[in-house]
Amino acid sequence: MPEFRYARGRIVESIRFVSEEIREFEEEYSKKSWKEYQEDKKLQKLMDRTVENILTALIEICGSFLTEKGIAVESYADALKKCAQVLGFSESEQEGLFKLAVQRNRLAHRYLNFRWQAIKTFQEKKGIVIRLITVLLKREKEAEEAEGKA
């Protein structure tokens, strides 16, 4: 009988959530300027929350993945970096993900002077995020198929 893995369903569910949030960011917020952001408090909250949701879920996904592998982490940033390292991402990609965790903390803790910077950093590193969730989703699907054949 195959071993039950709670994390698999959770990882796939979280990847879907991240994908939807990235799509929303692209459609609604990616073209907004600093001036628009600064002048519209509701827009600020929506943009901040969307990016924070993406990064928090990404940290959860990486944490679940690493826990399955028995790899301990010391921080959110460490979780993103180690996940990328295990998946064979380059040093610069690992560092980019590490920096995103720092930006997530700035959004979560409402550091007012850094919120726009956090959003811009996410926009710059979004390709790495998409690549990371794509690789993780592929691994999850392959593991699911392998268990189905066992």
Buried (B, 14 or more C-beta within 10 A) or exposed (E): EEEEBEBBEEBBEBBEBBBEBBEBBEEEBBEBEEEEBEEEEEBBEBBBEBBBBBBBBBBBBBBBBBEBEEBEBEEBBBBBBBBBBEBEBEEEBBBBBBBBBBBBBBBBEEEEEBBBEBBBBBBEBBEBBEBBBEBBBEBBEEBBEEEEEE
